[in-house]
Amino acid sequence: MGIKLIYHGKESSMGGISPFDKAIAEIVKNKNVCIVCPYIGIDYFDRITQLANTWYLVTDVEAWIISHNPIARQDIKNFIMKNLSNIHHYKDIHAKVIVTDNMAFIGSSNFTVKGITGRVEMSVFIEEKEQVDELQKWFWDLWNESGSVNPLHLEKYVSSILSLPSPDINKPEISLTSKASAIKANLVDIGSTDIQVEHIIENNIESHKRLIECIKLTLNRNWINDYLDLAKELIEFTGLAGDDPRLVMSITKSEKIPITINQRYVLMPYYNGNIGLIMPLEYDSQNYDKDRVVFEDKDYFFTNKIRNARWLEFERKNKVEFSERIKKYWKQAILVELEHGKKSGFKKFHEPVVYEAVMNLSYRNKLLDEAFSEAL
């Protein structure tokens, strides 16, 4: 009983479990959950709804939607439409709170994967009955003062902002350096039990074996894990589900695991340690030296009549990590590719286990353990 401060320590900052996610998972599991937050990631919110018995959310719907990229805005709208009775719109709300019947979580972090695992935040975990009861009353006062959004108004609002650029794309090209280490925590693994992971393997046994052989060819476990994290960032940024007809995550004959959107590769690992990215034409040769671009395949795009993108290979032999400036250009090109079609002609080559290796950390750990067992 009492009050506990929640913040990243050395362990979580270097890839351990996020203390924020650990606290939230403890609070919401098998509980009736009341949530207040304006900035939410659907992928992270799904974790809460999976654990909770019931949930109610008070949010600033406008702020929530506009803070995401155009594709995610549609997903958020659809999520709200499906859960109208569970979501109330309260303009200009900015608090971040989770409260149940006997515990509460208050803090600065948004309920997004980035907010929970990758930012310097501070929260308070509360078990004092008096404070929990007060927060419960505060929440229901907010709930009763607000209401669900009008579906027609929601459709009109989302349509009016779809042409606005992603906030992620609008980041400044120049960033300030800092001596402080970046936060890189991981979420508590609630997604899959051992039985569920074994079920994934059994249903995809040949693809699982091929994927292990691909991974064995990479530089080391940390390198391929970094690559899969970058692929996860791509999936989270675009909001693409594994069965989206535009997305292909294949295992090639040359034993690589690239990602294709519609007809174009957007991400590719090379086993010499380099990483291939689709980039827009605006990212030109004056950037190449400082960003360690080692290869530009002009013919790939121009023979395929693509005039607004190029394929670049970056040297990343120690760690698969890119500056926000490079990511900005990369994501800009990805958004363009998403608009080029509604279905990839290569969808038949999509391997669900690759999507699982990217998004399902339980399966990924099992996969990497098998691939690198001889190195242990």
N, C-alpha and C positions, 0 to 999 in steps of 0.2 A: 504494500500500500504506500501511497505517497506520490511524489513528483520526481521525474527523472529527465535530465537533459539528453537530447539526441543530436549527435553531430558526427561527422566523419573523423575517424582516427587514422592512424598510419596504415592499419590493415585494410580497411575498406578503400582508402585512397589509392592503394596499390593493387586493387583488383579483388579484394575480399567482398563479403556480403555487405550490402548497404544497411546500416543500422536503422535508417528511415523505413526501408521496405520491411525489415524484420519486425519493427514496432507496429507498422500498419497491418501486416499479416496477422500478428497476434491479436490486435484489437478487433479486426473485422471477422475473423473466422467463426462461422456458425452464429453470427449475431445479426440483429436488426440495426442497420447502420445509417447514420445521418451524416451527410457530407456537404461541406461548403467549399467551393473553389471555382475561380473563374477560368483557369487555364489547365486543361485536362487532355491527356493523350488517351485515345480510345484503347490502345493496346494496354496501357497501364490500368485504366479503369476496368477493363475486362478482368484483370486479376482480382480486383476488389469484389466485383459482382460474382465471380466464381466462388469466392470464399464465403461471402455473406449469405445469410438466409434471405433478408430483404434489404433494400436500400432506397434512400431518398436523397436527391441532390438539389441544392440551391446554387445557382450559378448565374453569371452574366452571359447569356447565350450569345449576344453580339460579340463580346470580347473573346469568348471561347472560339467561335467560328473564325473570326478575322485573324486570329493569332496563328492559324495554320495555313498550309499551302492549299492551292485550289482543289486538288484531289481529295485531301483530307477534309476539306470543308463539306464536300458532298457526303462523305462517310459520317461526319458528325451530324449533319442534317438528318440522314437516314436513321442514325442511332436515336436521335431525339424523337423523331416521328414514331419509332417503335416503342418508345418509353415515355410518352407524353405525361402519363399519370404519375411518373416517378421523378419528373424534373420540373422545377419551377424557375422562372426567369426573374432575376432581381438585378436591375441595372446598377452598375458601378460597385457591385460587391467585389471585395478584394481579399477577404479572409481565406485562410486555408485551414480547415478544421475537419476532423473526423470524430464523431462521438457515438458511443453505444450506451447500453444501460449501465455499464460499470467502468468504462475506460474512455479516455479521450486523447486526441493527438492534435496539437496546435503548433504551427510553425510557418516558416517563410517559404518552404518548398512547394512548387506547383506539383500537381499529381500527374506528372509525365515521367517517362523513363529518364530523360535528361535531368529533370529536377530532383529525382530520387537518387540517381546514381552518379551524376556528373557535375554537380555544382556545390559550392560551399554554402551550406544552409544550417539553420538552427531550428530545432523543434523541441517541444515539451510533451512528455508522456505523462498523463495524469490518471491516477486511480483514487484520488480523494473524492469521497461521495458527494460532498457539498459542492465542489467545483464541477463535477460531472453532471449533477442535477441542474446546476445553473446553466451549463452549456446546452443541456437538453432543452431547457425552457427557451433559451436564446434561439436555438435552431427552430423550434416549432413556432415561435413568434415570427421569425423570418418567413417560414413556410406559409403561415396563415396570412401574412401581409402581401404575399406574392401569388403567382399563379402560373399555369402552363402557358406556353406560347401558342398563339393562333397558327395552325398549320399553313394556312394560306399566306399569312404574313411572313412565316419562316421561309416558305418557298420563294417569295418575292425578295426577301432580304438576301438569301444565298445567291439567287440569280443576279442580283445587282452588284455583288462583289466578286463573282467568279473571274472577271477579267483583271482584277487587281493582282499584282504579283505576290508571290510567296514572301512572307516576312524573312524566311531563311535566305532567299535570293537577294534581299535588299540589304544584307549586311555590308558594311564598308569593306572595300578591297584591302585597306591598310589596317592592321591590328597592332596594338601596343604589346611589347614584350613584357613578361613578368618572370621574376625569379621563383615565384611560387609554383609548386607542382600541381598539375591538373588532377582533378578528382576522377577516378575510374573505378567505381564500385560496381558490384553485380547484384542482381535481384535475388531474393530468396527463391529457391527452386520449388515452385508449387505446381508447375505445369504438368509434370508427368511422373507417375510412379514407376518403379522398376518393371512392373507388369506391363504398363503402357509402352515403355521403351522397348521391351521385348516384343510387344505386339507390332510396333513399327518395323522392327528388324525382320520378324517372321513374314510380314506381308510384302516386304521388299528385299528379300534375302540376296538376290543376285546383284541388285543395284547397291545394296549395302556393302557387299564384298568389293565391287568395283570402286566404290567411293573410298574405301579403306586403302586400296592400292594407289589411287590418286593422291591421297593425303600422305602416304609414305614417301612420295617423290618430292614433297615440299622440303624447305630448308630445315624446319624444326617445328615442334608443337606450338611454340609461342607465335611464330610467323603465320602459320595457317589459322590459328585462333584469331589473330589480328585481322586477317583477310576476311574471315567469317563475320567478325564484328563489323567490318566495313560494309559487307553485304547486308547485314542486319540493319545498319543505318540507312542503306538504300531502300530496303523494304519499308522501314518505318517512315521514311521521308515521303515515299510515294503512296503509302497506304495500300499497296497491292497485296491481295491475298494469294495463297498458293495456287488456287484454281482460277485466278484471273486469266482470261484468254490472251492477254498481251504479254504475260510474263512466262519466260522459259528459263529454268535452272537445270542445265543439262550436265551430263558426263560425256565429254567428247571422246572420239577415237584416239586422240592424242593425250588422253588422260588428264584433261583440265576440267575445271568446274566453273565455267563462265556464267554470267547472267545476261540474258537477251531480253530486250523490250521491243515488241513488234518484230521488225526484221533486223535489228541492229544489236550487236554486242554493246553493253554499257559498262561492264566490269569483267576483268579477266586476270587470273593469276598466271604468271610465267615462272617456271621452276628454277630459273636462274636468280630468282628473288625480285624480279620486276613485277609491276602491276600495270595493266592496261586500263585506261579510262576513256570513255567518250567525252569529247570536249567541244565547245562551240568554236566557231571561227574567230570570235573576239579574243580568244586566248591564243595569241600569236607567238611567233618565234622569239620575240624579245623577252619572253618569260622563260624560255627553255633552259638556259644555263643555270639560273638560280633555283629552278625547281627540279633539276636533274632529270630532264626529259631525255631519253636515250634513243627513242625511235618514233618516227611519224610515218604512218602508212597512208599516204595521200591517195594511192591508187585504190585502196579498199573502198573509200567513200566515193571518189569521183567516177570510178567505173560503174558504181551502183547508183549514179545520178543523185547523190546526196550532196547538196550544196551548202548546208548550214551546220555541218559538224565535221570533226576530224577525229582520228584515233591516235592516241598518244600512249607511249609506254614509259613509265616512270621507274627510276631505280629505287628500290626499297628493299635492300638486302638484309637489313638488320631488324627493322620494325615497319609494319604497314601503317604508316601514319601520314596524314596530309594536312596541310595548313587549311584554315577556314577559307582562304582566298581560292585555293585550288578546288575545294569542295563546292564553293559557290558556283564556279564555272561548270564543274561536273554536273551539279544538280540542275543547272540551267539547261544544259544539253539534254538531260534525262527528261525534263518536262516537255521539251520540244518533241522528243521521240514518242512520248506517251500520246501526243496529239496526232501522230502520223497514221494511226490505225486503231482498229478495235479488236484485232485478233492476230497473233503471230502465226506465220506459216510453219513455224518450227515447234508448235505446241506439242506435237506427238513425241518430241524428244525430251519433254519436261520430266524430270525425276523428282517425285515428291520427297525422297530422302534428302536431297540437297536442300530443299526448303526447310525440312526438319533440322538439318545440321546447322542451318543459319539461325533459325528462330527458336528452336527447342533446345535449351541449354542442357537438359538432362540427356537427351539423345546425343548432343554434341560431345559431352564429356565421355559418354560411353564409347562413341566413335573414336575419339582421340586416344582414349585409353587402349583400345584395341590396336590402332594404327601404330602407336609408339610404345607398345608393351615391351618390345625387345630393348628399348633404351632405358627402361626402368631398372 
